[in-house]
Amino acid sequence: MSRTDLAIGICLGIAIALVALALYVFGGGAGESIDAPSLDQSTPAAQQAGQK
């Protein structure tokens, strides 16, 4: 295997990983995870801070 093949493989791997990450984050997969924060519901800490 030549250095060119190695460089092409590394670049393709990084590109595929970035595309997969972007699809997960912006495609809605991240919003369905268990620990995803919610902006439309106020938490007890936010409610207490607002009452002070």
Chimera marker file (.cmm) of the C-alpha trace (Angstrom):
<marker_set name="trace">
<marker id="1" x="0.000" y="0.000" z="0.000" r="1" g="1" b="0" radius="0.5"/>
<marker id="2" x="1.390" y="3.386" z="-0.960" r="1" g="1" b="0" radius="0.5"/>
<marker id="3" x="1.318" y="6.598" z="1.003" r="1" g="1" b="0" radius="0.5"/>
<marker id="4" x="-1.277" y="7.964" z="-1.398" r="1" g="1" b="0" radius="0.5"/>
<marker id="5" x="-3.663" y="5.099" z="-0.648" r="1" g="1" b="0" radius="0.5"/>
<marker id="6" x="-3.134" y="5.620" z="3.069" r="1" g="1" b="0" radius="0.5"/>
<marker id="7" x="-3.810" y="9.370" z="2.811" r="1" g="1" b="0" radius="0.5"/>
<marker id="8" x="-6.948" y="8.781" z="0.735" r="1" g="1" b="0" radius="0.5"/>
<marker id="9" x="-8.207" y="6.209" z="3.248" r="1" g="1" b="0" radius="0.5"/>
<marker id="10" x="-7.634" y="8.508" z="6.204" r="1" g="1" b="0" radius="0.5"/>
<marker id="11" x="-9.331" y="11.446" z="4.462" r="1" g="1" b="0" radius="0.5"/>
<marker id="12" x="-12.314" y="9.313" z="3.465" r="1" g="1" b="0" radius="0.5"/>
<marker id="13" x="-12.631" y="7.955" z="6.994" r="1" g="1" b="0" radius="0.5"/>
<marker id="14" x="-12.610" y="11.425" z="8.505" r="1" g="1" b="0" radius="0.5"/>
<marker id="15" x="-15.116" y="12.700" z="5.920" r="1" g="1" b="0" radius="0.5"/>
<marker id="16" x="-17.500" y="9.794" z="6.537" r="1" g="1" b="0" radius="0.5"/>
<marker id="17" x="-17.242" y="10.292" z="10.309" r="1" g="1" b="0" radius="0.5"/>
<marker id="18" x="-18.000" y="14.019" z="10.004" r="1" g="1" b="0" radius="0.5"/>
<marker id="19" x="-21.005" y="13.369" z="7.764" r="1" g="1" b="0" radius="0.5"/>
<marker id="20" x="-22.328" y="10.744" z="10.182" r="1" g="1" b="0" radius="0.5"/>
<marker id="21" x="-21.878" y="13.123" z="13.120" r="1" g="1" b="0" radius="0.5"/>
<marker id="22" x="-23.622" y="15.973" z="11.296" r="1" g="1" b="0" radius="0.5"/>
<marker id="23" x="-26.531" y="13.721" z="10.342" r="1" g="1" b="0" radius="0.5"/>
<marker id="24" x="-26.876" y="12.562" z="13.945" r="1" g="1" b="0" radius="0.5"/>
<marker id="25" x="-26.746" y="16.046" z="15.451" r="1" g="1" b="0" radius="0.5"/>
<marker id="26" x="-28.764" y="17.977" z="12.865" r="1" g="1" b="0" radius="0.5"/>
<marker id="27" x="-30.937" y="15.088" z="11.690" r="1" g="1" b="0" radius="0.5"/>
<marker id="28" x="-32.729" y="14.768" z="15.009" r="1" g="1" b="0" radius="0.5"/>
<marker id="29" x="-31.054" y="11.654" z="16.394" r="1" g="1" b="0" radius="0.5"/>
<marker id="30" x="-29.480" y="13.580" z="19.247" r="1" g="1" b="0" radius="0.5"/>
<marker id="31" x="-32.839" y="14.945" z="20.385" r="1" g="1" b="0" radius="0.5"/>
<marker id="32" x="-34.149" y="11.457" z="21.036" r="1" g="1" b="0" radius="0.5"/>
<marker id="33" x="-31.385" y="10.428" z="23.427" r="1" g="1" b="0" radius="0.5"/>
<marker id="34" x="-32.164" y="9.849" z="27.096" r="1" g="1" b="0" radius="0.5"/>
<marker id="35" x="-30.157" y="12.743" z="28.527" r="1" g="1" b="0" radius="0.5"/>
<marker id="36" x="-31.070" y="15.372" z="25.940" r="1" g="1" b="0" radius="0.5"/>
<marker id="37" x="-31.811" y="18.738" z="27.551" r="1" g="1" b="0" radius="0.5"/>
<marker id="38" x="-35.176" y="20.307" z="26.914" r="1" g="1" b="0" radius="0.5"/>
<marker id="39" x="-35.611" y="24.029" z="26.408" r="1" g="1" b="0" radius="0.5"/>
<marker id="40" x="-39.409" y="24.015" z="26.438" r="1" g="1" b="0" radius="0.5"/>
<marker id="41" x="-39.769" y="22.664" z="29.981" r="1" g="1" b="0" radius="0.5"/>
<marker id="42" x="-38.424" y="24.537" z="32.978" r="1" g="1" b="0" radius="0.5"/>
<marker id="43" x="-36.484" y="22.563" z="35.547" r="1" g="1" b="0" radius="0.5"/>
<marker id="44" x="-36.935" y="22.925" z="39.315" r="1" g="1" b="0" radius="0.5"/>
<marker id="45" x="-33.601" y="24.793" z="39.535" r="1" g="1" b="0" radius="0.5"/>
<marker id="46" x="-34.779" y="27.297" z="36.918" r="1" g="1" b="0" radius="0.5"/>
<marker id="47" x="-38.090" y="27.756" z="38.739" r="1" g="1" b="0" radius="0.5"/>
<marker id="48" x="-36.322" y="28.409" z="42.050" r="1" g="1" b="0" radius="0.5"/>
<marker id="49" x="-33.948" y="30.893" z="40.456" r="1" g="1" b="0" radius="0.5"/>
<marker id="50" x="-36.907" y="32.783" z="38.991" r="1" g="1" b="0" radius="0.5"/>
<marker id="51" x="-38.660" y="33.059" z="42.377" r="1" g="1" b="0" radius="0.5"/>
<marker id="52" x="-35.748" y="34.758" z="44.157" r="1" g="1" b="0" radius="0.5"/>
<link id1="1" id2="2" r="1" g="1" b="0" radius="0.2"/>
<link id1="2" id2="3" r="1" g="1" b="0" radius="0.2"/>
<link id1="3" id2="4" r="1" g="1" b="0" radius="0.2"/>
<link id1="4" id2="5" r="1" g="1" b="0" radius="0.2"/>
<link id1="5" id2="6" r="1" g="1" b="0" radius="0.2"/>
<link id1="6" id2="7" r="1" g="1" b="0" radius="0.2"/>
<link id1="7" id2="8" r="1" g="1" b="0" radius="0.2"/>
<link id1="8" id2="9" r="1" g="1" b="0" radius="0.2"/>
<link id1="9" id2="10" r="1" g="1" b="0" radius="0.2"/>
<link id1="10" id2="11" r="1" g="1" b="0" radius="0.2"/>
<link id1="11" id2="12" r="1" g="1" b="0" radius="0.2"/>
<link id1="12" id2="13" r="1" g="1" b="0" radius="0.2"/>
<link id1="13" id2="14" r="1" g="1" b="0" radius="0.2"/>
<link id1="14" id2="15" r="1" g="1" b="0" radius="0.2"/>
<link id1="15" id2="16" r="1" g="1" b="0" radius="0.2"/>
<link id1="16" id2="17" r="1" g="1" b="0" radius="0.2"/>
<link id1="17" id2="18" r="1" g="1" b="0" radius="0.2"/>
<link id1="18" id2="19" r="1" g="1" b="0" radius="0.2"/>
<link id1="19" id2="20" r="1" g="1" b="0" radius="0.2"/>
<link id1="20" id2="21" r="1" g="1" b="0" radius="0.2"/>
<link id1="21" id2="22" r="1" g="1" b="0" radius="0.2"/>
<link id1="22" id2="23" r="1" g="1" b="0" radius="0.2"/>
<link id1="23" id2="24" r="1" g="1" b="0" radius="0.2"/>
<link id1="24" id2="25" r="1" g="1" b="0" radius="0.2"/>
<link id1="25" id2="26" r="1" g="1" b="0" radius="0.2"/>
<link id1="26" id2="27" r="1" g="1" b="0" radius="0.2"/>
<link id1="27" id2="28" r="1" g="1" b="0" radius="0.2"/>
<link id1="28" id2="29" r="1" g="1" b="0" radius="0.2"/>
<link id1="29" id2="30" r="1" g="1" b="0" radius="0.2"/>
<link id1="30" id2="31" r="1" g="1" b="0" radius="0.2"/>
<link id1="31" id2="32" r="1" g="1" b="0" radius="0.2"/>
<link id1="32" id2="33" r="1" g="1" b="0" radius="0.2"/>
<link id1="33" id2="34" r="1" g="1" b="0" radius="0.2"/>
<link id1="34" id2="35" r="1" g="1" b="0" radius="0.2"/>
<link id1="35" id2="36" r="1" g="1" b="0" radius="0.2"/>
<link id1="36" id2="37" r="1" g="1" b="0" radius="0.2"/>
<link id1="37" id2="38" r="1" g="1" b="0" radius="0.2"/>
<link id1="38" id2="39" r="1" g="1" b="0" radius="0.2"/>
<link id1="39" id2="40" r="1" g="1" b="0" radius="0.2"/>
<link id1="40" id2="41" r="1" g="1" b="0" radius="0.2"/>
<link id1="41" id2="42" r="1" g="1" b="0" radius="0.2"/>
<link id1="42" id2="43" r="1" g="1" b="0" radius="0.2"/>
<link id1="43" id2="44" r="1" g="1" b="0" radius="0.2"/>
<link id1="44" id2="45" r="1" g="1" b="0" radius="0.2"/>
<link id1="45" id2="46" r="1" g="1" b="0" radius="0.2"/>
<link id1="46" id2="47" r="1" g="1" b="0" radius="0.2"/>
<link id1="47" id2="48" r="1" g="1" b="0" radius="0.2"/>
<link id1="48" id2="49" r="1" g="1" b="0" radius="0.2"/>
<link id1="49" id2="50" r="1" g="1" b="0" radius="0.2"/>
<link id1="50" id2="51" r="1" g="1" b="0" radius="0.2"/>
<link id1="51" id2="52" r="1" g="1" b="0" radius="0.2"/>
</marker_set>
